[in-house]
Amino acid sequence: MSTSIPRRMKSWSVTQLGEPIDVVQLVEGDVPEPGAGQVLVRVLAGAANFPDVLMCRGKYQVRPDLPFTPGREVCGEVVAVGPDVVRAAVGDRVLGLTTLPYGGFAEYALMDQSTTHPAPASLDDAQASCLFIGYQTGWFGLHRLARIREGETLLVHAAAGGVGSAAIQLGKAAGARVVGVVGGEEKAAYARQLGADVVVDRRQEDFVGVVKEFTGGRGADVIYDPVGGDVYHRSTKCIAFEGRILVVGFAGGEIQTAALNHALVKNYSILGIHWGLYNTKNPGAVDRCHQELCTLADSGAIDPFVSQRVSMDGVPAALQSLGDGKTVGRVVMEHTGIGR
């Protein structure tokens, strides 16, 4: 390891499971050394994702051993590389996934070269840190699975959140008409700002009726659902003939069951998207998707919506707000240091 890299670093560590505000603790420890195929990055920005919250709670499908530092998605500067690294070099500005237990809510993090990608110069550090998980999930779901077409109607649930905001922008870039569903007027304003053609505040209106009216009774061609539960069941009431429902997640807390006889009668498809699998099953497709996303970012067709930028000492509260459903867009830790 280069002598210019400190031997010690500060990081947020989860030593027991629970709510982020209670279990994420600031610690000081050794800076990790990259192993074969790994890079060490100085974290420039780390984006908060709902899976970070679920891992703190012990409720995510990936359950890292304790202790671990959360923060799967970062933009960083490569400061050291391990043996056999060919995809990155010292000095590169990169984005992608961290390698637990050395996550991104720290001064330094580890990344596997296979999930390390060049950060586009058109995006600042905070925006670049948001370009991977949410936008890749949206691109794979909308293009590779649902095969969305220009002129179709896309219904996006949780449209003001991190995943939903990416889906709105990607849908508009594909030439779709977008209906965004949110909870509350503040979130509705953000969804309009993101480019949704119609925004439904589910606390005030029934999105089923709005979608039917907007489409002349046809329904939505593609439904992007990161919420699940009753939201999914109501979505089946406004899906178009030969429509596609993308099951992205279950942020609402309830994992629904699908009435397959209903899918048969109405001729619609139910598609599950677990984007993380592509990193091992088809990494070349992830690389191609990243190139497409960079092109869209450079052209201004997508513009990651960072609603809140916090310093490192704001991480626990930011994760808790995300877990409580109080955030819009993306919340990002920028490295301005502790207590500044």
N, C-alpha and C positions, 0 to 999 in steps of 0.2 A: 504494500500500500504506500502511496506517495506520502512523503513527510509533510506536504502542505495540507493534508487532511487531518483535522483534529482527531485525537484518540477517543474523546468522549463526546457525547451528544445528549440533548434533551429530547424526550419523546413522551407521548401520551400512551399509557399502558393499561390494559384491562387485566386485572389480577383476579377478579371474581365476576360472576355474571349478574346482570341486572340492568337497570335503567342507566343510560350513558352518564347522566349528571351525577350519578352515585358511584359508578365503578371505574370511570376513566380517570387515572391518576398520573400526574406529571412525575417522571422519574429521570434520572441521569444514568447512562450506561455506556458501554463501549460502542464505538462506531463499527458496524459489521464489515467484514471483508468479503468481497464477491467471490463466489465459487465458480466452478466451470460453467460457462454459458450465462453468467450473471453479470450485471453492471451495478455499480454503486452510484446513486445520484444524490446531489444536493437538492433537496426539495425546494422548488420555487413556489409551487401552489399545490394544494391537495383538495380535491372536490369531495364533499360529503355525499354518500349514497345511502338509500334506505337499507341495503344489505349490511352496511357498517353498523347501523342501529340494531338490526336483527342479530348480528354476530355478538354484539355486546350483551344482548338478552339471551344468547344461546339458542336462538330460534331459526337460524339460517341453515340451509342444507350443508354448507361448509362450516365446520366447527373447529377452529384452530385450537391447539393446546394453549392453556394459560401459562404464563402471561403472553399477550400479543399486543401489537400496536395496530389499531384499525386504520383505515384509509387505503382503499384499493386502487384509487384512481389519482394519478399525479401528473404534473409537468415538472421536469427536473433537468439539471445539468449533470451530464456524466462526468464523474471525477475519478473513477477507477473502473477497470474491466478485469474480469476473471479470464482464465484460460479458455480458448476456443470461441471467443466472442468475435463475430464478424459483422454484426448488424449495427454496431454503435462504436463510437470512439470517444476518448476523453475530450471534453469541450462541447460535445453535441448537446443540443437542447431537444429533449425527447418527451414523449407522453406515453401513457399506457398503464398497465397493471403492476402493482407492487407484489412482492413475494413475501407472504406472511411467514414468520411473525414480525417482519420488519416493514410495517405499513407506512403510509404516507403522512400521518400526523406526527411528524418528527422532523428533525433537522436533516437527517439522511435516511434513505430507504434503499432496499434492494429490489431489483427488477430482473426477471428472466429476459434474455434477449428476444425470445420468441414473442413476448408481449410488449416489446419496446418499439416505438415508432417515431419517426421524425415529427417534431411539432411545427405546424405551419407558421411562417413568419407573420401571416395576416392576423393571427390571434395573439392576444397578450397571454401572460402565464396563466392567469385564472381561467380565461376562456379555453385555453388549450387543455387544461386539466380536465375539462368537461367533455371533450370531444370523443372520448372512447366508449365507455359503457352505454350511456343513454343513446347516443347517435348510432353506434354500431347496432344496438338492439333494434332501434327504429328502422334503420336501413335494411337489415336482414329481414325483419318482420314484414315491412311494407313491400319491399322489392323482391326478395328471394322467395318468400313464402306466399304472401298475399298477391304478389304481382300486380300492384296497383297501377291503374292506367289514367292517363290524362282525362279530365272531365268526370271521373268518378267522385262519389261522395265518401269522405272519410270522417268517421265519428271517433273523437279522442276523449277518453275519460281521464279525469285528474289532469286536465289540460294545462293547468298552470304550474304543475310540478316539474321536476327535473326530467323524468321520462316523457311526460306528456308534452312539455314544451318542445322537446326535440322532435316528437312525432308531428306536431303542427307544422314546424318549419320544413321537415322532410316531405310532408304531404303537399304543402304549397309548392315546394320545389319540383315535385312530380306532376304538377298541374291539376291536383285534386281540389275539390271544394271541401272545406274543412268545417265541421261542427265541433266545438269544444265544450265539454261539460265540466263545470267547476262547482265549488261549494263556497259561496259568498261573493259579494260585489267587488271586493278588493281583488280577489283572484280573477273575477270576470274581466276586470280592466286589464290585467296582465295578459290574459288570453287574447283579448282584442289587439293589444300591442304586438303580440307575437304573430298576428296575421290571420287568426281564425275568421272565417266569413260570417259565422253565426256562433254566438256564445250563449250557453244555457246555464243559469244559476239553478242547480238542482234543488236548492232550498226554496225557490220561488216558482219553478216551472217543472213540468214533466218532460224530460228530454225525448221520450217516445213520441209524444204528440208534435213537438217541435221538428223532429227529424222527418216525420211523415209529411208535415206541411211543407217543409223546405224542399223535399224531393218529389212533391206532387203525389204522395202515396207510395212511391217505390221503396223507400227505405235506404239505409246506408249500405254502400257496396262493401266497405271495409270498416270494421270496428276494432279499435285499439284499446284493449282493456287491461290496465295494470292494477285494477281494484278488486275484481272478483265478486263473489257473493251475490247479493240481490242485484247489483249493477249488471252483472253478466246476464242474470235471468231476464231482466227488463230489456236488455239489449236484444235478446232474441225476438222481441216483439216489434223491433223496427229494423231488422236485417233484410236486405233486398234479396230477391230471387238470385241464386248463385252468388250470394254475398259470402264474405269471409270474416270470421271473428277470430282475432288474434288474442290468445290468452297470454298475457305478459307477466302477470304476477297477482298477488292477493293482498294488496296493501290494506284492504278493508278488513282483513283478519279472518274472513270466512272463505274456505275453499269449497266452491260450489260443485255440484254434480251436474252433468250434462244430460238432458233428455234427448237421447239420440233419435227417438221416433219423431221428435219435433224437427230435428235437422233433416231427417229424411223427407218429411212432408213438405218442408219449405225450401228444400234444395240449397242449403248453405253448408259451408265448411267450417270446422272448428280447428284452429291451428295453434299449436303450442310453440312458444319461442323461448328456448333456454340458450341464449346467445353464447354463454361461456363455453359451451361444448365445442363451438367452432374453433376455438384456440388450439384444441388438440385433434379434433376430427378433420378440420379443413382449414389449417392456418393460412394457406394461400388465399382463400376467400376473404379472410380477415384483412390481409395485406391489400387486396384489391379494393375492398370496401374503404379502407383508410385512405387510399389514393383518391377515391371518388369523393369522400368527405372533405379532404383537403381542397380539392377542386371547387366544391360547393362553397367552402369557407372563403377561399380566395376570391370567388366571384361575388360574395356577399349574399348568396342564396340561403345560407344558414349562418346564424350568428348566435353562438351559445349565450343564453340569457343568465348572467350572474347577478342575482338580486342582492346578495349580501357577501361582502368580503370581510373576513375576520382575521385578526392576528392569531398567533399560535395559542395564546392564552384564552381565546374564545371558543376553542374546539368543543369542550364538554357541553356548553350551553347550546352551541349550534347543532350538535348531534341530537340533543334532547328536543329542540324545536322541530327538527326534521321528523323525529320519531312521533311527536305529538301532532303532526299534520299542520303546523303553523307556518310553514315556509312556502315560498313560491320560487319558481325557477331553480337555480342552483346556488347553494351556499358553499363558499370556497375559503379555505385557509390560505392566506398569503404569508410569505415568510418575512414579516417585519420584526420578528423576534418576540421574546417573552416580556410582557409587561410594558411594551412601548405604546 
